[in-house]
Amino acid sequence: LLTTHSVTLTLDGGAVAPVVAGKSHDLRLRSTPPAAFGYSTFPTIAEPVTDVNHTLYSTNWSFWIQPPITAGGGTWSALNHAPPIGVNQCMLLGDGTVLGMNGDGRCCRLTPDSSGSYRNGTWTQILSMNKSRMFYASALLTNGNVFVAGGEYGAGRRHAELFDPLNNIWTKIPDPIPGPAFSDAIGKILHNGNMLVAPVSQFGGNVIYNVVSNNWQPAASTHNQNEVAWVKMQNDCILTIDTGAQTSEHYVPSLDQWIMDGDVPVPVYGYGAEIGAGFLLPDGNVFYIGGNSNTAIYTPGPTPTSAGSWVAGPPMVFGANQ
């Protein structure tokens, strides 16, 4: 099998995976139900011989080939129709349409054509927000409504509201008491559908918006969370790197508690204490992009209350502040 030029491995059940000559491949195994995981690596394939099919039979294990991963870039295409207003934030809604918003609070909606193409979709201007806002906490809630709170700029700095996509209506949310300045706050949906928000004026204080009761409740405080990037992990905890620092922690919703994690091994805040985005990886780890050329990778602890650990990620290929 491994001395062929081009091989196809036919899996039990008919699945087919290509084997590429001159590359090293992983043969991965998974039990059903998943109880164990293992892999073995094929040596480099020699050439040339012939195409060969090889079939693996098992009732308890599934096998597949992981082909070599090659880097590739995507392409961009301009929309055929421009929006009726300027747009600086978009959000995909539950029905597949796209909500467009701008700093004046004006809104529009992009509906894809009958074949699902956004490029050929049509824009419709809809009712504006109650308050103007730019750079703010936002999320598509589990009930399909859109939540927004604050704004670094605009009249919405201290206020929040909801968008109902079914009726194209914005509704004010009662302000927390006392009313904090959300400003350009960070926020994340919790496991129960409520919204955790860190108002900038509270320098580490947090509040939770209760979707059902339409009101606010206090949440555990932590270090300053201005300009941070929160990542919701597979265990429902929320990870953060503290403002302008290399300390990190995660929020455990079931306990309303912040747990200190290990220090990030490289600085990830750049000019003006700005940081890039954080992304949950398929293996459950978290990848952070710095506001400089650094990156970092976080591995969660074994339990929600355990501290996680960090390693430096690969540096980005461009220079700092470019």
C-alpha positions in Angstrom: 0.0 0.0 0.0 2.7 2.5 0.9 4.9 1.8 -2.2 2.3 3.1 -4.6 2.3 6.4 -6.5 -1.4 7.2 -6.0 -3.5 5.3 -3.5 -7.1 5.5 -2.4 -8.0 4.1 1.0 -11.6 2.8 1.0 -13.1 2.9 4.4 -15.7 0.5 5.8 -19.0 1.9 4.7 -17.7 3.2 1.4 -16.0 6.5 2.5 -13.0 7.3 0.4 -9.9 9.3 1.3 -7.0 10.2 -1.0 -3.4 9.4 -0.2 -0.9 11.7 -1.8 2.5 10.5 -3.1 5.5 12.0 -1.4 3.6 13.1 1.7 3.3 11.8 5.3 -0.3 10.9 6.3 -2.0 10.3 9.6 -4.2 7.2 10.0 -6.7 8.1 12.7 -8.9 5.8 14.7 -12.0 6.5 16.7 -14.2 4.1 18.7 -18.0 4.0 18.6 -19.1 5.2 21.0 -15.9 7.4 21.4 -13.9 5.8 24.2 -10.4 6.1 22.9 -8.4 7.9 20.2 -5.1 7.0 18.6 -3.2 7.4 15.4 -0.3 6.1 13.5 1.7 7.8 10.8 2.4 6.4 7.4 6.0 6.9 6.2 6.6 8.9 3.0 5.0 7.2 0.0 7.5 6.0 -2.6 6.8 6.2 -6.4 5.9 4.9 -8.9 3.7 1.8 -8.9 -0.1 1.7 -9.5 -3.4 2.7 -8.0 -4.5 0.4 -5.2 -7.6 0.1 -3.1 -7.3 -1.2 0.4 -10.4 -1.8 2.6 -10.5 -1.8 6.4 -13.3 -3.7 8.2 -14.4 -3.1 11.7 -17.7 -2.8 13.6 -16.3 -0.8 16.5 -13.8 1.5 15.0 -13.9 4.1 12.2 -10.7 4.9 10.2 -9.9 7.8 8.0 -6.9 9.4 6.3 -6.0 13.0 7.2 -4.5 14.4 4.0 -1.6 17.0 4.3 -2.9 20.4 5.0 -2.0 23.0 2.4 -2.4 26.8 3.0 -4.6 28.6 0.5 -6.3 32.0 0.3 -9.9 32.7 -0.5 -11.2 35.3 -2.9 -13.5 38.3 -2.5 -16.3 39.4 -4.7 -18.1 42.7 -4.7 -21.9 42.8 -4.1 -23.9 43.6 -7.2 -26.0 46.0 -5.2 -24.7 48.6 -2.7 -26.5 49.1 0.7 -28.8 52.2 0.9 -26.8 53.5 3.8 -23.2 53.4 5.0 -22.6 50.2 7.0 -19.8 49.5 9.5 -21.2 46.4 11.2 -23.0 43.4 9.9 -24.6 40.4 11.7 -26.0 37.2 10.2 -29.6 36.7 11.4 -31.3 33.4 12.1 -33.3 33.5 8.9 -30.2 33.9 6.7 -30.6 37.6 6.1 -27.9 40.1 7.1 -28.5 43.1 9.4 -26.3 46.1 8.5 -25.8 48.9 11.0 -23.9 52.2 11.2 -22.8 54.7 13.8 -25.9 56.9 13.3 -28.0 54.0 14.4 -29.5 53.5 10.9 -30.0 50.0 9.8 -30.6 47.9 6.6 -31.1 44.3 5.8 -29.6 42.2 3.0 -31.8 39.3 1.7 -30.1 36.7 -0.5 -31.7 35.9 -3.9 -33.7 32.7 -4.6 -30.6 30.7 -5.1 -29.0 31.8 -1.8 -26.6 34.3 -3.3 -25.7 37.3 -1.2 -23.8 38.8 -4.1 -27.1 39.1 -6.0 -29.1 39.9 -2.9 -31.3 42.9 -2.3 -31.0 45.6 0.4 -33.9 47.1 2.4 -33.6 50.0 4.7 -35.4 49.3 8.0 -36.2 51.2 11.2 -33.2 52.8 13.0 -32.0 52.0 16.5 -33.4 54.2 19.3 -29.9 55.5 20.0 -26.9 56.1 17.8 -23.9 54.0 18.6 -20.5 52.9 17.2 -18.2 50.2 18.7 -20.4 48.4 21.2 -21.3 45.0 22.6 -23.6 43.0 20.3 -24.8 39.4 19.9 -27.5 37.3 18.2 -29.4 35.9 21.1 -30.7 32.3 21.2 -34.3 33.6 20.8 -33.3 35.2 17.4 -33.3 38.8 18.6 -30.2 41.0 18.3 -28.8 42.5 21.5 -26.7 45.8 21.5 -25.3 47.7 24.5 -23.3 50.9 24.7 -21.2 52.6 22.1 -17.8 54.3 22.3 -19.3 57.0 20.2 -23.0 58.1 20.0 -26.0 58.6 22.3 -26.2 54.9 23.2 -23.2 54.9 25.4 -25.2 54.1 28.6 -28.1 52.2 27.0 -29.0 48.9 25.5 -31.7 47.7 23.1 -33.1 44.7 21.2 -33.9 44.2 17.5 -36.8 41.9 16.6 -36.0 40.5 13.1 -39.6 39.2 12.6 -41.1 42.7 13.0 -38.1 44.9 12.1 -38.5 46.8 15.4 -35.9 48.1 17.9 -37.0 48.1 21.6 -35.2 49.9 24.5 -34.0 47.7 27.4 -34.4 49.2 30.8 -31.1 50.7 32.0 -29.2 49.0 34.8 -29.4 50.7 38.2 -27.1 52.5 38.8 -26.6 53.1 35.1 -23.0 52.3 34.0 -21.4 53.6 30.8 -21.2 50.5 28.6 -19.1 52.4 26.0 -17.2 49.9 23.8 -18.0 47.0 26.2 -17.3 43.4 25.6 -20.1 40.9 25.9 -20.8 37.1 25.5 -23.9 34.9 25.5 -24.0 32.5 28.5 -25.1 28.9 28.4 -28.6 29.8 29.5 -29.1 32.4 26.8 -28.5 35.4 29.0 -25.8 38.0 28.2 -22.7 38.8 30.2 -21.4 42.4 29.7 -18.4 44.3 31.1 -19.3 48.0 31.1 -16.1 50.0 30.6 -17.0 52.5 33.4 -16.9 49.7 36.0 -13.2 48.7 35.3 -13.8 45.0 35.8 -17.4 45.1 37.2 -19.9 43.0 35.2 -23.6 42.7 34.7 -25.9 40.1 33.2 -28.9 40.8 31.0 -31.7 38.4 31.7 -33.5 37.7 28.4 -36.7 36.3 29.9 -37.2 39.0 32.6 -35.8 41.8 30.5 -33.7 43.2 33.3 -30.2 43.3 34.7 -28.4 41.5 37.5 -24.9 41.9 39.0 -22.2 39.5 38.1 -18.8 38.7 39.7 -16.1 41.3 39.2 -12.7 40.8 37.8 -9.7 42.9 36.5 -10.2 45.7 34.0 -11.9 44.3 30.8 -11.6 47.4 28.6 -10.4 46.6 25.0 -10.3 42.8 25.7 -11.4 39.9 23.6 -13.6 37.2 25.2 -13.8 33.7 23.9 -16.5 31.2 25.0 -15.0 27.8 25.4 -16.4 24.3 24.9 -17.1 24.0 28.7 -19.2 27.3 28.5 -16.5 29.2 30.4 -15.4 32.6 29.0 -11.7 33.3 28.6 -10.0 36.7 28.7 -6.6 38.3 28.8 -6.7 41.2 31.1 -6.4 44.7 29.7 -2.9 45.7 28.7 -1.5 42.7 30.7 -0.2 39.2 30.4 -2.5 37.9 33.1 -5.5 35.8 32.1 -8.6 34.3 33.7 -11.9 32.7 32.8 -15.5 33.1 34.0 -17.4 30.0 35.2 -21.1 30.8 34.7 -22.5 28.1 36.9 -20.6 29.6 39.9 -20.6 33.2 38.8 -16.8 33.2 39.5 -13.6 34.2 37.8 -10.7 31.8 37.9 -7.1 33.0 37.5 -5.2 31.2 34.7 -1.5 31.0 33.8 0.3 34.1 32.4 0.5 34.6 28.7 4.2 34.0 27.7 4.3 36.9 25.2 2.7 40.3 25.3 -0.4 40.4 23.0 -1.5 44.0 23.6 -0.2 46.6 21.1 -0.3 50.3 20.8 -3.1 51.9 22.9 -3.6 48.6 24.8 -5.4 47.1 21.7 -5.6 43.3 21.1 -6.8 41.2 18.2 -9.5 38.5 18.1 -9.5 35.2 19.9 -10.8 32.0 18.3 -12.0 28.7 19.7 -10.1 25.9 17.9 -11.6 22.5 17.0 -9.5 20.8 19.6 -10.9 23.0 22.4 -7.9 25.2 22.7 -8.0 29.0 22.1 -5.9 31.0 19.6 -5.4 34.7 20.3 -4.1 37.2 17.8 -2.2 40.0 19.4 -2.4 43.8 18.7 1.3 43.3 17.8 2.9 40.5 15.8 2.5 37.9 18.6 0.0 35.2 19.0 -0.8 32.8 21.9 -2.5 29.5 22.4 -4.5 28.5 25.5 -5.2 25.0 26.8 -8.1 24.7 29.3 -7.6 22.9 32.6 -9.3 19.5 33.2 -12.2 21.1 35.1 -14.0 24.4 34.8 -12.4 25.6 38.0 -8.9 24.5 37.0 -6.3 27.0 35.7 -5.4 26.7 32.1 -2.0 27.1 30.5 -0.5 29.1 27.6 2.2 28.7 25.0 3.4 31.3 22.5 1.9 30.9 19.1 3.6 31.5 15.7 4.5 35.2 15.2 2.6 36.9 12.4 4.5 37.6 9.2 4.1 41.4 9.3 5.7 43.9 11.6 4.2 45.5 14.6 1.6 48.3 14.0 1.2 47.6 10.3 
